[in-house]
Amino acid sequence: MSGLETVEVRLEVLTPLHVGVPREEELVRGLDYRVDGNRILVVDFTTLPPERAERVLGALEGGDHAEAEGYLEGAEVLREVELRTGGVPDRFLPTYRPTRVDDPWIPGTSVKGALRTGLLLAALKRLDGLGTDLSTLTDRLPRNPKKAAVALDNRLRATVFQGGTARRSYRRKPNRGWPEVFPHADVLRALKVEDARPVGKIRTAVYRAELHPKGRPLDAREFVVSGTFELELGTDHGELKRVLDTWDRVELPRLPKPVFRFLRDVRSGLRDFWEETLENPETVLERAREGWREGLRALSERFRVDVPDDADVQLGWGGGRLVKTALPLAGRVLRGPLDQFAPQTVKLVDGEVPGLVRVVEGG
C-alpha cells in the first residue's frame, strides 16, 4: 500500500494551554496592551496619532508602564484577553498566532512532538512485553541530571525511532557507544501533522504559572482556557517504506557488545510495531493515547495532582523533556538509576497541570 492516508482530528482543551511563542515576542504593557478592569486589550500601537505615540515611547523609556498605558486610549483594539494574574503584569508572553489578529493556533510541530512521546512509551511497553532487556538504555548515564535526561532522550531516539541506523563514517566516542543517526532513518518522517486551526469560540486568559510543590511564581503567559482546534493527521505509506528500507540497507555500526545486541534484538520487533502503528492515522492516535496513559498516570501519582480522566495528551508549555520522557518511564517500563533526574517540580496553571487536551477523531 502506498500514498498518504489522512483523518480529521479535533483537540478539545481541558486545562490551560500555551504553545509556540519565543520570548522575544513578549507583549509590553503601555505599548502592546492596556488593562480595562479584568480585561487586557491588545492594541495596534501604530494606529495612534504621532504625538501620542511619542508620549508612549517617552514614558516607556522612563520605565513608567502605567503612564504609557494611559496614552493608548484610541489605539485600535486587536483582541481581548481575560486577566487572571491577581495584579497587572508589565509584560506577558502570548500564545501562538500566525498573525497578531488571528485566534490562537497550535503548531503541527507541537502536536507531532506530543504524539512522539506517546508513541515512544507505547513502543517501549511493547518491547518490554516481548521480554526485551531494556537496561542498556539506562546504563552509564551521566551523573548530572540534565545531561542524563538528554543522553536518555538521544538513546531512545536513536533506537526506538531510527533502529540504530548510522552513517558509515560513524566514529565511536569514548564511553558513549551510541550511533550517529542516519538522517533518513526516522520513522516519524512518515507521520504528517498540520497546524491545528481554531474552531468556533476560543477564550484565553493571562496567568502567572507556578512550580509545584515549591510554588515559585513564573512569568505571566497567555493560555487558551477553552476551545476546540481541528487539524489533519496523516500517515505516508511510501515514506514509511523508504525509511524501513534504510534500516535494511544500512548496517548497524560497530558498537560495544551490549548495545549491538540490544539493537540487533529489538530491530525486528520495532519494525513490526511501526508497520502496524503507521498503517493508518487512527492507529497512531490509539497507540499515542496508550503511551500517554502511562505518562499521565505517573505524573498524577508522583506529584498528587489531578489529571482529568478524559485527558489524552499534554501539549505545549509545562511538559518539558524531564516530565515527558524520564518521569513516565521511571519504574514503569525502564529500569535503572532514573530517579536521579526525575523532576523535582511540575509546572501548574491555576492549580492544574497545563496543556491537557482530549483527542476526538473524525472532526
Disulfide bonds with the S-S distance in Angstrom:
none
